[in-house]
Amino acid sequence: MKKIFLSLFVAGAITFGLQSCGEEDLCEGITCPTGEICQDGTCVTDPDATTCDVCGTYNGSLTGYVYSDPDTLYNPTTPEVAPTIVSEVSGTYYLEINLEGLFTGLKPKVSGTYNASTKVLTITDAAYSFEQNGSTLDFLINGTADFSTTNAVDVNVTLGSPSGSTSNISGQLHITGTK
């Protein structure tokens, strides 16, 4: 009986010892930037990552108008804009536009659906709100950003008040730019 018990004890000790000799995970606790993966404790380019050829900043100009309340018309005082498109998560694209020429602090960043075949980002009812002179202005952004011309963007968006909002905003903006 002692021999069987001793044999089982030795077998268990050997099994436990072999399991604890396995390699440790060198990537444990390492977070790599988008488009990279961890290999042997180092972040490297992910060979399976999808590249975003339209992502980047486009220098361009803005035309259009925005009405706030029925009587107040805002025209762009700074026609230079730099719309930026980013892909933060695979398949999710964001259009970010600095519209401070219309309102101080107006820099909407809205998500849209990008069609890789047509190279068009469609923005549907993207809600945005910001503070202006102590009041909160709420509006919806709808439109498209067309990237079908290499290194260029053509953005057409409309601004409107959401249903039930106390904000009364309407507008149409056209932005063109190149990388």
N, C-alpha and C positions, 0 to 999 in steps of 0.2 A: 504494500500500500504506500509506503514511504517512497518507493521508487517511482510509482505512477504519479504521486503528488509532485515529487521533485521534477519529473520529466515535464509535466504540465506547466510548472512554474518556469522552468528554463525555456520552454517553447514560447510561453507568453512574453517573457522578458526579451527574447530575441525578436519576436514579431513587433513589440513596442519599440525596441531599439531601431529596427529597420525603418519603421514609419517616421520616426523623429529625425532620421538622417536625410529626408527629402529636401529638395532645394527650396529656399525661401522665395517668396514672390517679390522680386525687386521693384515691381510697379505698384505695390500696395501703398496707397496714400498719395500717389502722384496723379495730378490732374493736368492733362495736356490741352493746349489751345485747340480750337476748332480746326479740323483738317489734319490733326496729328494724333498718333497713337503712342502708347508706351511700349517700348521693347527693351528688355534688360535694364530697366530703371532710367531710360533716356527717352525723351519725346522725339519722335521721328515723323516724317511725312507719311500720312496714311495713303497707301497706294490705291485704296478703294474709295477715297474721298472724291466727291463731285466738285469740280471747280465751278466757280461762279464768274463766267466771263463778262457779265454785265455789272458786277459789283464794282463800286468805286465812287469817286466824287466827280461830278460833271460841272464845269464852269459854264455859266450861261446867263440868260436874261429872262426876265419875267414881264409879262403884260397881263392886263386884266383889271378887275375891279372887285371890291367887296362892299356891300351895303350892310350897315349895322343900324338897325331901326330904319324906318322908311326914309328918313331924311339925311342920313349921314353916309357919304360916299368916301371910300378910301381907295386911292390910286397908289400904286407902288411908288414910293419916293426913292427907293434904292433898287433900280432895275437889275442889278447884278445879283444872281443867286447861285448857290452851289448845291444842287440836289445830290443826295447820296443814296445809293442803294446798297444794302447789306443783306447777307444771308447769315443769320446767327445760329439757326438750327437747320439742318438739312431739310429743304422743302419749304421753309418759312422765309419769306423775303419782306424787307421793310424799306419804305421810301421815306427819307428824311429830308425836309426842305426848310431852309432858313427863310422865313417870311417876315423878318423884322422890319422890312421896308413898309409893311402894312401896319403891323402892331408890334410894339416893343415886347420881346419875349416870346413871340410866336415862332416856334420851331417844331411843327408837328412831325412825329415819327409814327407812321401807320403801316400796318401789315397789309399784304395783298397776296393774290394768287398769281404766280408766275407761270406762263405757258412757254416752255423752252422751244417749242416748234415755231411759234409766231414771235417770240421774244417780246411779249407784252405782259406787263404787270397790271392786273386789274384790282382796283381798290373799291370795295363795296361797303357803304355805310360805316366807315371807320370813324368812331366817335373820338372827339378831341375837345378838351376844355382847357382854358388858361385864364389867369387873372389879368384884368386890365382896369386900372384906376379903381381898385377896390371891388370890382364886380367880376363875377365869373361868367365867361362867355363859353357857351357850349355850341358845338356844331358838328355836322357830319361831313366827311370828305368822301367823294365818289369820283372815279375817273380812271384814266389809264396812263401808264408810262411806257412808251414804245421805244424799244432798244433795237429795232430791226436794222438800223443803219449802224455799222461798226463804229464803236467809240463815240456814239452820240445818243442823246435822249430827247424825246418829244413828249412832254407831260401836259395833259389836259385834265383839269380837275374842277369840280363844282363844290361849292360850300353851301350848306343849308342848315337850318335849325332843326334839331330833332323834335319829334312830336311831343307836345306838352312842355317844351322848354320856354323859359322866359326870355331867352335870347332870340333876337330877330335878325338873323344873318343870312345873306345870300350873296353869291359871287361866282365868278368864273375866272380861272387863272390858266395861262398858257406859259409853259416854261420850255425853253430849248437849251441844250448845252452839249459840250463835248468833253471827253476825258483829256 
